[in-house]
Amino acid sequence: KKLPKMTVTYSSKVANATFFGFHRLLCKWRGSIYKLLYREFIVFAVFYTAISVVYRLLLTGAQKRYFEKLSIYCDRYAEQIPVTFVLGFYVTLVVNRWWNQFVNLPWPDRLMFLISSSVHGRDEHGRLLRRTLMRYVNLTSLLIFRSVSTAVYKRFPTMDHVVEA
């Protein structure tokens, strides 16, 4: 059974990349920044070229001055929203998303404390019940992490490996 491809990860290649070999890593197509942005770049390049050709070849001197004044006017209003504010907002969103993912990880410790405080008994039956419940909790955590983490999936590629462990 093959590993499901939800995301493309180059972690091992990045870790082993040399200074002069890093450009080869940038040329990878699957999951690259180029694959993500090439359409927008093509649209930008076409519009930029069209505006440049119109400015250099088709406009008269007075029209060029009017276009330059329009550009300065737009630039002045672009400074109204500073780039640092936008980048700070973006970084805040990214960090909040990461923190929410971290907080929502299923930690077995919390459930273990709840089970140990709820399932009473110092006898063999209470101990076996607590241990069995914690085994089920660990199994569910393993099944969840197996579907998300490639490292866990490599350690437990099939259900037989899970049963054996």
C-alpha positions as a LaTeX table, in Angstrom:
\begin{tabular}{lrrr}
\hline
Residue & $x$ (\AA) & $y$ (\AA) & $z$ (\AA) \\
\hline
Lys1 & 0.00 & 0.00 & 0.00 \\
Lys2 & 1.43 & 3.38 & $-0.99$ \\
Leu3 & 1.62 & 6.41 & 1.23 \\
Pro4 & $-1.26$ & 8.84 & 0.51 \\
Lys5 & 0.01 & 12.07 & $-1.04$ \\
Met6 & $-1.77$ & 14.88 & 0.78 \\
Thr7 & 1.22 & 17.18 & 0.75 \\
Val8 & 4.58 & 17.05 & $-0.96$ \\
Thr9 & 7.45 & 17.15 & 1.51 \\
Tyr10 & 11.08 & 17.76 & 0.70 \\
Ser11 & 12.28 & 17.85 & 4.31 \\
Ser12 & 15.04 & 15.28 & 3.88 \\
Lys13 & 16.25 & 16.90 & 0.65 \\
Val14 & 16.33 & 20.34 & 2.28 \\
Ala15 & 18.23 & 18.97 & 5.27 \\
Asn16 & 20.88 & 17.40 & 3.01 \\
Ala17 & 21.10 & 20.22 & 0.46 \\
Thr18 & 24.44 & 21.93 & 0.01 \\
Phe19 & 24.94 & 25.60 & $-0.71$ \\
Phe20 & 25.69 & 24.99 & $-4.38$ \\
Gly21 & 23.07 & 22.24 & $-4.77$ \\
Phe22 & 20.16 & 24.26 & $-3.40$ \\
His23 & 19.17 & 25.53 & $-6.86$ \\
Arg24 & 18.32 & 21.93 & $-7.84$ \\
Leu25 & 15.88 & 21.84 & $-4.96$ \\
Leu26 & 14.22 & 25.02 & $-6.25$ \\
Cys27 & 13.76 & 23.41 & $-9.68$ \\
Lys28 & 11.56 & 20.60 & $-8.30$ \\
Trp29 & 8.10 & 20.99 & $-9.80$ \\
Arg30 & 5.81 & 19.07 & $-7.46$ \\
Gly31 & 4.93 & 21.22 & $-4.48$ \\
Ser32 & 7.17 & 24.10 & $-5.55$ \\
Ile33 & 6.58 & 27.80 & $-5.21$ \\
Tyr34 & 6.88 & 28.09 & $-9.00$ \\
Lys35 & 3.97 & 25.69 & $-9.53$ \\
Leu36 & 1.92 & 27.71 & $-7.08$ \\
Leu37 & 2.61 & 31.14 & $-8.58$ \\
Tyr38 & 3.40 & 30.70 & $-12.29$ \\
Arg39 & $-0.10$ & 31.68 & $-13.49$ \\
Glu40 & $-0.08$ & 34.92 & $-11.49$ \\
Phe41 & 3.44 & 35.66 & $-12.69$ \\
Ile42 & 2.45 & 35.17 & $-16.33$ \\
Val43 & $-0.56$ & 37.50 & $-15.91$ \\
Phe44 & 1.65 & 40.09 & $-14.19$ \\
Ala45 & 4.34 & 39.85 & $-16.90$ \\
Val46 & 1.76 & 40.22 & $-19.70$ \\
Phe47 & 0.14 & 43.28 & $-18.09$ \\
Tyr48 & 3.50 & 44.86 & $-17.27$ \\
Thr49 & 4.72 & 44.33 & $-20.84$ \\
Ala50 & 1.49 & 45.71 & $-22.30$ \\
Ile51 & 1.63 & 48.84 & $-20.13$ \\
Ser52 & 5.32 & 49.31 & $-20.91$ \\
Val53 & 4.76 & 48.98 & $-24.66$ \\
Val54 & 1.82 & 51.39 & $-24.56$ \\
Tyr55 & 3.84 & 53.91 & $-22.50$ \\
Arg56 & 6.98 & 53.76 & $-24.65$ \\
Leu57 & 5.46 & 53.48 & $-28.13$ \\
Leu58 & 1.89 & 54.76 & $-28.20$ \\
Leu59 & 1.64 & 57.69 & $-25.75$ \\
Thr60 & 2.54 & 61.25 & $-26.61$ \\
Gly61 & 4.69 & 63.45 & $-24.35$ \\
Ala62 & 1.71 & 65.03 & $-22.58$ \\
Gln63 & 0.06 & 61.63 & $-22.10$ \\
Lys64 & 3.31 & 60.27 & $-20.62$ \\
Arg65 & 3.42 & 63.14 & $-18.08$ \\
Tyr66 & $-0.23$ & 62.47 & $-17.17$ \\
Phe67 & 0.57 & 58.74 & $-16.72$ \\
Glu68 & 3.57 & 59.62 & $-14.50$ \\
Lys69 & 1.39 & 61.90 & $-12.36$ \\
Leu70 & $-1.17$ & 59.10 & $-12.06$ \\
Ser71 & 1.58 & 56.70 & $-11.00$ \\
Ile72 & 2.83 & 59.10 & $-8.31$ \\
Tyr73 & $-0.76$ & 59.59 & $-7.07$ \\
Cys74 & $-1.30$ & 55.81 & $-6.81$ \\
Asp75 & 2.07 & 55.38 & $-5.08$ \\
Arg76 & 1.17 & 58.00 & $-2.49$ \\
Tyr77 & $-2.05$ & 56.13 & $-1.61$ \\
Ala78 & $-0.25$ & 52.79 & $-1.59$ \\
Glu79 & 1.81 & 54.11 & 1.33 \\
Gln80 & $-1.39$ & 54.60 & 3.36 \\
Ile81 & $-1.37$ & 50.89 & 4.26 \\
Pro82 & 2.19 & 50.04 & 5.26 \\
Val83 & 3.64 & 46.73 & 4.12 \\
Thr84 & 4.82 & 45.97 & 7.65 \\
Phe85 & 1.21 & 46.09 & 8.87 \\
Val86 & 0.07 & 43.67 & 6.16 \\
Leu87 & 3.02 & 41.33 & 6.81 \\
Gly88 & 2.37 & 41.48 & 10.56 \\
Phe89 & $-1.26$ & 40.56 & 9.98 \\
Tyr90 & $-0.21$ & 37.66 & 7.75 \\
Val91 & 2.36 & 36.38 & 10.25 \\
Thr92 & $-0.23$ & 36.59 & 13.02 \\
Leu93 & $-2.61$ & 34.47 & 10.97 \\
Val94 & 0.07 & 31.87 & 10.25 \\
Val95 & 1.23 & 31.65 & 13.87 \\
Asn96 & $-2.36$ & 31.44 & 15.14 \\
Arg97 & $-3.08$ & 28.62 & 12.71 \\
Trp98 & 0.03 & 26.74 & 13.84 \\
Trp99 & $-0.80$ & 27.29 & 17.50 \\
Asn100 & $-4.38$ & 26.04 & 17.01 \\
Gln101 & $-3.07$ & 22.89 & 15.35 \\
Phe102 & $-0.65$ & 22.36 & 18.23 \\
Val103 & $-3.31$ & 22.91 & 20.89 \\
Asn104 & $-5.73$ & 20.52 & 19.17 \\
Leu105 & $-3.26$ & 17.64 & 19.02 \\
Pro106 & $-4.72$ & 14.69 & 20.92 \\
Trp107 & $-2.38$ & 14.38 & 23.91 \\
Pro108 & $-3.00$ & 11.06 & 25.71 \\
Asp109 & $-1.76$ & 12.53 & 29.03 \\
Arg110 & $-4.89$ & 14.61 & 29.56 \\
Leu111 & $-7.15$ & 11.64 & 29.00 \\
Met112 & $-4.91$ & 9.46 & 31.19 \\
Phe113 & $-5.39$ & 11.87 & 34.11 \\
Leu114 & $-9.15$ & 11.82 & 33.56 \\
Ile115 & $-9.23$ & 8.01 & 33.40 \\
Ser116 & $-7.04$ & 7.57 & 36.48 \\
Ser117 & $-9.26$ & 9.93 & 38.47 \\
Ser118 & $-12.53$ & 8.40 & 37.25 \\
Val119 & $-11.82$ & 4.66 & 37.22 \\
His120 & $-11.32$ & 3.73 & 40.86 \\
Gly121 & $-9.99$ & 0.62 & 42.48 \\
Arg122 & $-6.64$ & $-0.58$ & 43.65 \\
Asp123 & $-7.43$ & $-4.16$ & 42.77 \\
Glu124 & $-6.44$ & $-6.04$ & 39.61 \\
His125 & $-9.74$ & $-5.27$ & 37.84 \\
Gly126 & $-9.34$ & $-1.48$ & 38.20 \\
Arg127 & $-5.72$ & $-1.62$ & 37.08 \\
Leu128 & $-6.57$ & $-3.74$ & 34.02 \\
Leu129 & $-9.47$ & $-1.46$ & 33.12 \\
Arg130 & $-7.28$ & 1.66 & 33.29 \\
Arg131 & $-4.53$ & $-0.01$ & 31.29 \\
Thr132 & $-6.96$ & $-1.26$ & 28.64 \\
Leu133 & $-8.56$ & 2.17 & 28.27 \\
Met134 & $-5.13$ & 3.78 & 27.88 \\
Arg135 & $-4.17$ & 1.19 & 25.26 \\
Tyr136 & $-7.27$ & 2.17 & 23.28 \\
Val137 & $-6.38$ & 5.85 & 23.65 \\
Asn138 & $-2.85$ & 5.17 & 22.42 \\
Leu139 & $-4.22$ & 3.14 & 19.53 \\
Thr140 & $-6.54$ & 5.94 & 18.44 \\
Ser141 & $-3.68$ & 8.45 & 18.68 \\
Leu142 & $-1.52$ & 6.14 & 16.59 \\
Leu143 & $-4.22$ & 5.76 & 13.92 \\
Ile144 & $-4.71$ & 9.53 & 13.77 \\
Phe145 & $-0.98$ & 10.28 & 13.57 \\
Arg146 & $-0.54$ & 7.51 & 10.99 \\
Ser147 & $-2.87$ & 9.32 & 8.61 \\
Val148 & $-1.10$ & 12.66 & 9.14 \\
Ser149 & 2.60 & 12.00 & 9.78 \\
Thr150 & 4.88 & 10.32 & 7.26 \\
Ala151 & 7.30 & 9.30 & 10.03 \\
Val152 & 4.55 & 7.44 & 11.90 \\
Tyr153 & 3.30 & 5.92 & 8.64 \\
Lys154 & 6.80 & 4.64 & 7.84 \\
Arg155 & 7.03 & 3.07 & 11.31 \\
Phe156 & 3.56 & 1.48 & 10.98 \\
Pro157 & 2.89 & 1.03 & 7.23 \\
Thr158 & 0.24 & $-1.67$ & 7.63 \\
Met159 & $-2.24$ & $-2.67$ & 10.30 \\
Asp160 & $-0.18$ & $-5.82$ & 10.88 \\
His161 & 2.68 & $-3.61$ & 12.08 \\
Val162 & 0.29 & $-1.85$ & 14.45 \\
Val163 & $-1.01$ & $-5.16$ & 15.84 \\
Glu164 & 2.52 & $-6.50$ & 16.19 \\
Ala165 & 3.65 & $-3.44$ & 18.15 \\
\hline
\end{tabular}
